[in-house]
Amino acid sequence: MAKANPAQFIQQVRSEVSKVVWPTRREVLLTTAMVFVMATLTAIFFSLIDLTIREGLRALFDAFR
């Protein structure tokens, strides 16, 4: 494939950028909220798993004292 000269390159970039479909403000806000909710739920889940394992190990080690 041959290299395009700078003018052709700029024209091709503009052509490709014009094909981009940008999300609406509502879509951006909705997906942002979904990301925050999922991140919060994931943090809670792993905190509970960590707490469960920690308490289980503590009970196991205390049994052998």
HUFEN-V504363 format. One record per run of one state. SS is the DSSP state (H for helix, E for strand, C for the rest). FROM is the first residue (numbers start at 0). LEN is the number of residues. If there is no record, write none. Layout:
<<SS & FROM & LEN> <SS & FROM & LEN>>
This chain:
<<C & 0 & 5> <H & 5 & 13> <C & 18 & 6> <H & 24 & 39> <C & 63 & 2>>
